[in-house]
Amino acid sequence: MIASADGPRRAIVTGETGHCRDGEDFKAALSGCSVSRYSGVGRASFGEAAMEAVKGFVGALFGSAIGIVFMLCTTLGWAYWMWMAIKLGSFMMFFFGLLGPLAIVAGILGLWSFLFGIPLWLLHMVR
């Protein structure tokens, strides 16, 4: 605990330390604390705390949704890439689709091929 002029209780109330072992000091810190223990600025209002919670929830939701859409699209593209490899009879395309991190590239190229058609440079490489 940090030593101060008023002893350990003042240190807890002003937020100078994060150690609250004694029940009385902990109650004092909760009841009359004018300085937040975490920010050092002041207590956040309920509206500010609620807004931070909503922002965190929305950020996590959209981050998760974007990640799920990316994984689904990449999986669809990967399956199309593997189907093209079998149809074109290219073992190297098939092998490329099975190699760990390169499977993501194969998935993106496969999705592009699924949406817009097989690129000519890919057909020239295979045939």
C-alpha positions as CSV (number, residue, x, y, z in Angstrom):
1,M,0.0,0.0,0.0
2,I,1.2,3.5,-0.7
3,A,1.9,5.5,2.4
4,S,0.3,9.0,2.6
5,A,-0.2,11.7,5.2
6,D,-3.6,10.2,6.2
7,G,-2.4,6.6,6.2
8,P,-3.7,3.7,4.1
9,R,-7.4,4.8,4.1
10,R,-6.6,8.0,2.1
11,A,-4.5,6.1,-0.3
12,I,-7.5,3.8,-1.1
13,V,-10.1,6.6,-1.2
14,T,-8.1,8.7,-3.7
15,G,-7.3,5.7,-5.9
16,E,-3.6,5.6,-5.4
17,T,-3.5,1.9,-4.9
18,G,-5.6,-1.1,-6.1
19,H,-5.2,-3.2,-2.9
20,C,-8.3,-3.2,-0.7
21,R,-8.0,-6.0,1.7
22,D,-9.5,-4.5,4.8
23,G,-13.3,-4.4,4.7
24,E,-13.6,-1.0,6.4
25,D,-11.2,0.6,3.9
26,F,-13.0,-1.0,1.0
27,K,-16.4,0.4,2.3
28,A,-14.9,3.8,2.7
29,A,-13.5,3.7,-0.8
30,L,-17.0,2.8,-2.2
31,S,-19.0,5.3,-0.2
32,G,-17.2,8.6,-0.5
33,C,-14.7,8.3,-3.3
34,S,-14.5,11.5,-5.3
35,V,-11.8,10.2,-7.6
36,S,-12.2,7.0,-9.7
37,R,-9.7,4.3,-8.9
38,Y,-9.2,3.5,-12.6
39,S,-9.2,6.8,-14.5
40,G,-8.1,9.2,-11.8
41,V,-10.5,11.8,-13.3
42,G,-13.8,11.4,-11.5
43,R,-16.7,9.1,-11.5
44,A,-18.3,8.5,-14.8
45,S,-22.0,9.1,-15.0
46,F,-24.4,6.3,-15.7
47,G,-25.0,7.6,-19.2
48,E,-21.3,7.6,-20.0
49,A,-20.9,4.1,-18.6
50,A,-24.0,2.9,-20.5
51,M,-22.7,4.5,-23.8
52,E,-19.3,2.8,-23.3
53,A,-21.1,-0.5,-22.8
54,V,-23.2,0.0,-25.9
55,K,-20.2,1.0,-28.0
56,G,-18.3,-2.1,-26.9
57,F,-21.3,-4.4,-27.7
58,V,-21.9,-2.9,-31.1
59,G,-18.2,-3.0,-31.9
60,A,-18.0,-6.7,-30.9
61,L,-21.2,-7.5,-32.8
62,F,-20.0,-5.9,-36.0
63,G,-16.5,-7.3,-35.6
64,S,-17.9,-10.8,-35.2
65,A,-20.4,-10.4,-38.1
66,I,-17.6,-9.2,-40.4
67,G,-15.4,-12.1,-39.3
68,I,-18.2,-14.7,-39.8
69,V,-19.1,-13.3,-43.3
70,F,-15.4,-13.4,-44.3
71,M,-15.0,-17.0,-43.1
72,L,-18.2,-18.1,-44.9
73,C,-17.2,-16.4,-48.1
74,T,-13.7,-17.8,-47.9
75,T,-15.0,-21.3,-47.3
76,L,-17.4,-21.0,-50.3
77,G,-14.5,-19.7,-52.4
78,W,-12.2,-22.5,-51.2
79,A,-14.8,-25.2,-52.1
80,Y,-15.2,-23.6,-55.6
81,W,-11.4,-23.5,-55.9
82,M,-11.2,-27.2,-55.1
83,W,-14.0,-28.0,-57.5
84,M,-12.2,-26.1,-60.3
85,A,-9.0,-27.9,-59.5
86,I,-10.8,-31.3,-60.0
87,K,-12.7,-30.2,-63.1
88,L,-9.5,-28.7,-64.7
89,G,-7.5,-31.7,-63.7
90,S,-4.8,-29.6,-61.9
91,F,-3.1,-31.4,-59.1
92,M,-1.1,-28.2,-58.2
93,M,-4.3,-26.2,-57.8
94,F,-5.6,-28.9,-55.5
95,F,-2.4,-29.0,-53.6
96,F,-2.3,-25.2,-53.3
97,G,-5.8,-25.3,-51.8
98,L,-4.7,-27.8,-49.1
99,L,-1.6,-25.8,-47.9
100,G,-2.5,-24.0,-44.7
101,P,-2.2,-20.3,-45.1
102,L,-2.3,-20.5,-48.9
103,A,-5.8,-22.1,-48.6
104,I,-7.1,-18.6,-47.6
105,V,-5.6,-17.2,-50.8
106,A,-7.2,-20.1,-52.7
107,G,-10.5,-19.2,-51.0
108,I,-10.3,-15.6,-52.1
109,L,-9.4,-16.5,-55.6
110,G,-12.1,-19.1,-55.7
111,L,-14.7,-16.6,-54.5
112,W,-13.5,-14.2,-57.2
113,S,-13.8,-17.0,-59.8
114,F,-17.3,-17.9,-58.5
115,L,-18.6,-14.3,-58.7
116,F,-16.8,-13.0,-61.8
117,G,-15.6,-16.1,-63.7
118,I,-12.3,-17.8,-63.9
119,P,-9.5,-15.3,-64.6
120,L,-7.6,-15.9,-67.9
121,W,-4.2,-15.9,-66.2
122,L,-5.4,-18.8,-64.1
123,L,-6.6,-20.8,-67.1
124,H,-3.3,-20.1,-68.9
125,M,-1.3,-21.4,-65.9
126,V,-3.3,-24.6,-65.6
127,R,-3.5,-25.5,-69.3
